[in-house]
Amino acid sequence: MNLTRVWAVTYKEWREILRDRLFFAMAFVLPVGIFLVLGFGISFDVEKIPFAVLDQDRSAMSRDFLHRFMDSRYFDYKGDVHSERELDPLLAHSDIRFAVIIPPRFQEQLLAGQASSVQSLIDGVFPYRAEVTKGYVAAIIANFNAQSLAEHLARKLGISKQQAMLQVSPVHLEARYLYNQALRSQWSISSGLMMLVLMVTPPFLTALGVVREKENGSIYNIYASTISRSEFILGKFLPYLLISCLNIVILWWVVMTVYGTPFKGHPLFYYTASVIYVICTAGVGLLVSLLVRTQVAAVMLTMVISFVPAMLYSGLLVPIESMALATKIEAHLFPTLYFLRISWGSFLKGLGWTELWFDVCALLFYATLLWVVGFFNFHKRPSE
């Protein structure tokens, strides 16, 4: 391999990138743009659920019950209605996502030692949000029942409310959340988006860099020259590797400063793993460039084979453990799964080479496989 020829191709490609201002801007603006749009647009936090109330009892106990919802940060009180018929259009037009209906004689039945039913209407268009809302409602009702029973026992037995609560609820659950103590989905999403953006942009840039030569006809100069295919591929790849390495640092900074996500791992390990991942994903772009002849086709094909697996089969949106067996096997065929483990492990768990060596080795395997396949399928003769 002649390094002078490699440098000549690298210098020529860098001049092409600088000359095309739109392409140069896309090389740096596109990754950050995707990152910011998806980072602020995707959230699994179910809070401030808009709800309305139909209180047919209007007693002290019904107001106490309803204030447990109104005072919670998970619900957003939108007001009272006077009949059940008013709730249907509010739910249908998504003005509210949840409604509470308290029946008449609510307080009278409870004071008499009888059970009373409270109806809740939950918008089930988004099943995940509906299930979480149901869990919130069940927790509030359970707390209200325990408090009411404790007050009843305290009056009957002549003991304090604290002693009555110990009899009603002798076992207390104290949940401790590890790695993401604030339970902020934005921390997981922002650190996970490093995987998505670095899966899309390096192959996008690499594919366009090679296909542009085909589209404008300059590839025939390469065919007629004495440069080898390894020198050409390496020379074309180095500028985009440099751009992607800079983008890693930029996106890393955005995750920690814009989204406030803590980084607990080792910076050198994470950066090295990220560079290996970029080399791997750029190999996807090389394969795409061998299949298409136009830049439009390269963009479309790159988005399909990179964006879709990164979103659906990496574990970013759906946990791998929740997938069917066939889908789990399919997910392990993509490098996105392994880098997502590295990203979350480094940012949130403080893991390093000892715990994540297998995932790094998997990325090395994919990078080697993709570039070897791409190398042997690139020919210095135009295909008819």
C-alpha positions as CSV (number, residue, x, y, z in Angstrom):
1,M,0.0,0.0,0.0
2,N,1.3,3.4,-1.1
3,L,0.6,5.9,1.7
4,T,1.3,8.8,-0.7
5,R,-1.6,7.6,-2.9
6,V,-3.8,7.2,0.2
7,W,-3.0,10.8,1.2
8,A,-3.8,12.0,-2.3
9,V,-7.2,10.5,-2.2
10,T,-7.8,11.7,1.3
11,Y,-6.8,15.2,0.4
12,K,-8.9,15.2,-2.7
13,E,-12.0,14.0,-0.7
14,W,-11.5,16.6,2.0
15,R,-11.3,19.3,-0.6
16,E,-14.6,18.0,-2.1
17,I,-16.2,18.1,1.3
18,L,-15.1,21.7,1.9
19,R,-16.2,22.7,-1.6
20,D,-19.7,21.3,-1.1
21,R,-20.9,23.6,1.7
22,L,-24.2,21.8,1.9
23,F,-22.5,18.4,2.4
24,F,-20.1,19.9,4.9
25,A,-22.9,21.4,6.9
26,M,-24.9,18.2,6.8
27,A,-21.8,16.3,8.1
28,F,-22.0,18.2,11.4
29,V,-25.5,19.7,11.5
30,L,-27.4,16.5,10.6
31,P,-26.1,14.4,13.6
32,V,-26.8,17.1,16.1
33,G,-30.2,17.9,14.5
34,I,-31.3,14.3,14.7
35,F,-30.0,14.1,18.2
36,L,-31.9,17.2,19.4
37,V,-35.2,16.3,17.6
38,L,-35.4,12.8,18.9
39,G,-33.9,13.6,22.3
40,F,-36.6,16.1,23.2
41,G,-39.3,14.3,21.2
42,I,-39.0,10.8,22.7
43,S,-40.0,10.5,26.4
44,F,-41.3,7.6,28.4
45,D,-42.2,9.7,31.4
46,V,-45.9,9.5,32.1
47,E,-46.7,12.7,34.0
48,K,-49.2,15.6,34.1
49,I,-52.0,13.4,32.8
50,P,-55.0,15.7,32.1
51,F,-58.1,14.5,33.9
52,A,-61.6,15.7,34.9
53,V,-63.8,14.9,37.8
54,L,-67.5,14.0,38.3
55,D,-68.1,14.2,42.0
56,Q,-71.7,13.1,42.7
57,D,-71.2,13.0,46.4
58,R,-69.5,16.4,47.1
59,S,-68.6,15.4,50.7
60,A,-65.5,15.9,52.8
61,M,-64.2,12.4,52.1
62,S,-64.8,12.7,48.3
63,R,-62.9,15.9,48.2
64,D,-60.1,14.3,50.3
65,F,-60.0,11.4,47.8
66,L,-59.9,13.7,44.7
67,H,-57.1,15.9,46.1
68,R,-54.8,12.9,46.2
69,F,-55.0,13.1,42.4
70,M,-55.0,16.9,42.1
71,D,-51.9,17.2,44.4
72,S,-49.9,14.6,42.5
73,R,-47.4,15.6,39.9
74,Y,-48.6,12.7,37.7
75,F,-52.0,14.3,37.1
76,D,-53.1,17.6,35.8
77,Y,-56.6,18.7,37.0
78,K,-58.7,20.2,34.3
79,G,-61.9,20.8,36.2
80,D,-65.3,19.3,37.2
81,V,-68.2,18.2,35.0
82,H,-71.8,17.9,35.9
83,S,-72.8,14.7,34.1
84,E,-71.2,11.6,32.5
85,R,-72.3,12.8,29.1
86,E,-69.8,15.6,29.3
87,L,-66.9,13.2,29.7
88,D,-67.3,11.4,26.4
89,P,-66.4,14.4,24.1
90,L,-63.5,15.4,26.4
91,L,-62.0,11.9,26.2
92,A,-62.8,11.6,22.5
93,H,-61.0,14.8,21.6
94,S,-58.1,14.1,23.9
95,D,-58.8,17.1,26.1
96,I,-58.4,14.7,29.0
97,R,-56.8,11.3,29.2
98,F,-58.4,10.2,32.4
99,A,-61.7,10.8,34.4
100,V,-62.8,10.0,37.9
101,I,-66.5,9.4,38.8
102,I,-67.4,9.4,42.5
103,P,-70.9,7.9,43.1
104,P,-73.6,9.4,45.4
105,R,-73.4,8.4,49.1
106,F,-69.7,7.8,48.9
107,Q,-68.9,9.1,52.3
108,E,-72.1,7.7,53.9
109,Q,-71.2,4.2,52.7
110,L,-67.6,4.4,53.9
111,L,-68.6,5.7,57.3
112,A,-71.1,2.8,57.6
113,G,-68.4,0.3,56.9
114,Q,-69.7,-0.5,53.5
115,A,-67.7,-0.7,50.2
116,S,-68.1,2.0,47.6
117,S,-67.1,1.9,44.0
118,V,-65.2,4.7,42.3
119,Q,-65.1,4.5,38.5
120,S,-62.1,5.6,36.4
121,L,-62.2,6.1,32.7
122,I,-58.7,5.9,31.0
123,D,-57.9,6.7,27.4
124,G,-56.5,3.4,26.0
125,V,-55.2,4.7,22.7
126,F,-51.6,4.3,24.0
127,P,-51.6,1.1,25.9
128,Y,-48.3,1.8,27.7
129,R,-49.5,5.1,29.0
130,A,-52.9,3.6,29.9
131,E,-51.2,0.8,31.9
132,V,-49.0,3.3,33.8
133,T,-52.0,5.5,34.5
134,K,-53.9,2.5,35.8
135,G,-51.0,1.8,38.2
136,Y,-51.0,5.4,39.5
137,V,-54.8,5.1,40.1
138,A,-54.4,1.8,41.9
139,A,-51.6,3.1,44.1
140,I,-53.7,6.2,45.1
141,I,-56.7,4.1,45.9
142,A,-54.6,1.6,47.9
143,N,-53.2,4.5,49.9
144,F,-56.6,6.0,50.5
145,N,-58.0,2.6,51.7
146,A,-55.0,2.1,54.1
147,Q,-55.4,5.6,55.5
148,S,-59.2,5.2,56.0
149,L,-58.8,1.8,57.7
150,A,-56.1,3.1,60.0
151,E,-58.3,6.0,61.0
152,H,-61.2,3.6,61.7
153,L,-58.9,1.3,63.8
154,A,-57.5,4.3,65.7
155,R,-61.0,5.4,66.7
156,K,-62.2,1.9,67.6
157,L,-59.1,0.8,69.6
158,G,-58.1,4.1,71.0
159,I,-54.6,4.0,69.6
160,S,-52.6,6.5,67.6
161,K,-52.9,6.7,63.8
162,Q,-49.3,5.6,63.4
163,Q,-49.9,2.5,65.5
164,A,-53.0,1.7,63.4
165,M,-51.0,2.1,60.2
166,L,-48.5,-0.4,61.4
167,Q,-51.3,-2.9,62.0
168,V,-52.9,-2.2,58.6
169,S,-49.7,-2.2,56.6
170,P,-47.1,-4.2,58.6
171,V,-44.8,-4.6,55.5
172,H,-43.5,-1.4,53.9
173,L,-42.0,-1.3,50.4
174,E,-39.0,1.0,50.1
175,A,-37.9,1.0,46.4
176,R,-34.4,2.0,45.6
177,Y,-33.6,2.7,41.9
178,L,-30.1,2.0,40.7
179,Y,-28.2,3.8,37.9
180,N,-31.0,6.3,37.1
181,Q,-32.2,7.3,40.6
182,A,-34.3,10.2,39.3
183,L,-36.1,7.8,36.9
184,R,-35.6,10.3,34.1
185,S,-36.3,8.7,30.7
186,Q,-34.3,11.5,29.0
187,W,-31.1,10.2,30.6
188,S,-31.6,6.8,29.0
189,I,-32.9,8.2,25.7
190,S,-30.1,10.8,25.2
191,S,-27.3,8.3,26.0
192,G,-29.0,5.7,23.8
193,L,-29.4,8.1,20.9
194,M,-25.6,8.0,20.6
195,M,-26.1,4.6,19.2
196,L,-28.8,5.7,16.7
197,V,-27.1,8.8,15.4
198,L,-23.7,7.1,14.9
199,M,-25.6,4.2,13.1
200,V,-27.1,6.6,10.6
201,T,-24.6,9.4,9.8
202,P,-21.3,7.5,9.2
203,P,-22.8,5.2,6.6
204,F,-24.7,8.1,5.2
205,L,-21.5,10.1,4.6
206,T,-19.4,7.1,3.4
207,A,-22.1,6.0,0.9
208,L,-22.5,9.5,-0.5
209,G,-18.8,10.0,-0.8
210,V,-18.3,6.9,-3.0
211,V,-21.6,7.2,-5.0
212,R,-20.9,10.8,-5.8
213,E,-17.9,9.6,-7.7
214,K,-20.1,7.3,-9.7
215,E,-22.8,9.9,-10.4
216,N,-20.5,12.6,-11.7
217,G,-18.3,10.2,-13.6
218,S,-15.0,10.8,-11.8
219,I,-14.9,7.2,-10.7
220,Y,-13.6,6.4,-14.2
221,N,-10.4,8.3,-13.3
222,I,-10.0,5.9,-10.4
223,Y,-10.6,2.9,-12.7
224,A,-7.9,4.1,-15.1
225,S,-5.3,5.0,-12.5
226,T,-2.7,2.8,-10.9
227,I,-4.2,3.2,-7.4
228,S,-5.2,0.0,-5.7
229,R,-8.7,-0.6,-4.4
230,S,-7.4,-0.7,-0.8
231,E,-5.7,2.7,-1.2
232,F,-8.9,4.2,-2.7
233,I,-11.2,2.8,0.0
234,L,-8.9,3.9,2.8
235,G,-8.4,7.3,1.3
236,K,-12.1,7.9,0.9
237,F,-12.9,6.6,4.4
238,L,-10.3,8.6,6.4
239,P,-12.0,12.1,6.1
240,Y,-15.4,10.7,7.1
241,L,-13.7,8.8,10.0
242,L,-12.3,12.2,11.2
243,I,-15.7,13.9,10.9
244,S,-17.4,11.0,12.8
245,C,-14.7,11.1,15.5
246,L,-15.4,14.9,16.0
247,N,-19.2,14.2,16.0
248,I,-18.7,11.6,18.8
249,V,-17.2,14.4,21.0
250,I,-19.9,16.9,20.0
251,L,-22.7,14.4,20.8
252,W,-21.1,13.4,24.0
253,W,-21.0,17.0,25.1
254,V,-24.7,17.5,24.1
255,V,-25.7,14.4,26.2
256,M,-24.0,15.7,29.3
257,T,-24.7,19.5,29.0
258,V,-28.1,19.8,27.2
259,Y,-29.8,16.8,28.7
260,G,-27.8,16.7,32.0
261,T,-27.1,13.0,31.7
262,P,-24.3,11.9,34.0
263,F,-21.3,10.0,32.6
264,K,-20.0,7.5,35.1
265,G,-17.7,5.4,33.0
266,H,-14.1,5.7,31.6
267,P,-13.9,8.3,28.9
268,L,-11.1,6.6,27.0
269,F,-12.8,3.3,26.9
270,Y,-16.1,4.8,25.7
271,Y,-14.4,6.9,23.0
272,T,-12.4,3.9,21.7
273,A,-15.6,1.7,21.6
274,S,-17.4,4.6,19.8
275,V,-14.7,4.8,17.2
276,I,-14.9,1.0,16.6
277,Y,-18.6,1.4,16.2
278,V,-18.2,4.2,13.7
279,I,-15.8,2.0,11.7
280,C,-18.4,-0.7,11.8
281,T,-21.3,1.5,10.7
282,A,-19.2,3.1,7.9
283,G,-18.7,-0.4,6.5
284,V,-22.5,-0.4,6.0
285,G,-22.1,2.7,3.9
286,L,-19.4,1.1,1.8
287,L,-21.7,-1.9,1.1
288,V,-24.5,0.5,0.1
289,S,-22.2,2.4,-2.3
290,L,-21.6,-0.9,-4.1
291,L,-25.3,-1.5,-4.7
292,V,-26.5,1.9,-6.0
293,R,-25.5,4.5,-8.6
294,T,-27.2,7.7,-7.4
295,Q,-26.9,9.7,-4.3
296,V,-30.7,9.7,-3.8
297,A,-30.8,5.9,-3.9
298,A,-27.8,5.9,-1.5
299,V,-29.7,8.1,1.0
300,M,-32.9,6.0,0.9
301,L,-31.2,2.7,1.2
302,T,-28.9,3.8,4.0
303,M,-31.8,5.1,6.0
304,V,-33.7,1.9,5.6
305,I,-31.0,-0.5,6.6
306,S,-29.5,1.6,9.4
307,F,-32.3,3.7,11.0
308,V,-35.0,0.9,11.2
309,P,-32.8,-1.7,12.9
310,A,-31.4,0.9,15.2
311,M,-34.8,1.9,16.4
312,L,-36.6,-1.4,16.5
313,Y,-33.9,-4.1,17.3
314,S,-31.4,-2.4,19.5
315,G,-33.5,-2.3,22.7
316,L,-33.8,1.5,22.7
317,L,-37.6,1.5,22.6
318,V,-38.5,-2.1,23.4
319,P,-36.4,-4.2,25.9
320,I,-34.8,-7.2,24.3
321,E,-36.2,-9.4,27.1
322,S,-39.7,-8.5,26.1
323,M,-39.3,-9.6,22.4
324,A,-40.3,-12.9,21.0
325,L,-37.6,-15.5,20.6
326,A,-37.2,-15.0,16.8
327,T,-37.0,-11.2,17.3
328,K,-34.4,-11.7,20.0
329,I,-32.2,-13.7,17.6
330,E,-32.7,-11.1,14.9
331,A,-31.8,-8.3,17.3
332,H,-28.4,-9.9,18.1
333,L,-27.5,-9.9,14.4
334,F,-27.2,-6.1,14.4
335,P,-24.3,-4.2,16.0
336,T,-26.6,-1.6,17.4
337,L,-27.6,-3.9,20.3
338,Y,-24.0,-4.2,21.5
339,F,-23.1,-0.5,21.3
340,L,-26.3,0.4,23.1
341,R,-25.1,-1.8,26.0
342,I,-21.8,0.0,25.9
343,S,-23.4,3.4,25.9
344,W,-25.8,2.8,28.7
345,G,-23.2,0.9,30.7
346,S,-20.7,3.7,30.4
347,F,-23.1,6.6,31.0
348,L,-25.4,5.3,33.6
349,K,-23.7,2.3,35.2
350,G,-20.0,3.2,35.2
351,L,-19.0,0.0,33.4
352,G,-15.8,-0.6,31.6
353,W,-13.7,-3.1,29.6
354,T,-14.1,-5.8,32.3
355,E,-17.9,-5.9,32.0
356,L,-18.3,-4.9,28.3
357,W,-15.4,-6.7,26.6
358,F,-17.8,-9.0,24.8
359,D,-19.8,-6.2,23.2
360,V,-16.6,-4.5,22.1
361,C,-15.4,-7.7,20.5
362,A,-18.7,-8.1,18.8
363,L,-18.3,-4.6,17.3
364,L,-14.8,-5.5,16.1
365,F,-16.1,-8.7,14.5
366,Y,-18.8,-6.8,12.6
367,A,-16.4,-4.0,11.6
368,T,-13.9,-6.6,10.2
369,L,-16.7,-8.6,8.4
370,L,-18.3,-5.5,6.8
371,W,-15.0,-4.1,5.5
372,V,-13.7,-7.4,4.3
373,V,-17.0,-8.0,2.4
374,G,-16.9,-4.5,1.0
375,F,-13.3,-4.7,0.0
376,F,-13.7,-7.9,-2.0
377,N,-16.8,-6.6,-3.7
378,F,-15.3,-3.4,-4.8
379,H,-13.7,-3.7,-8.2
380,K,-11.6,-1.3,-10.3
381,R,-13.7,-2.1,-13.3
382,P,-17.1,-0.7,-14.1
383,S,-19.9,-3.3,-13.9
384,E,-22.1,-3.5,-16.9
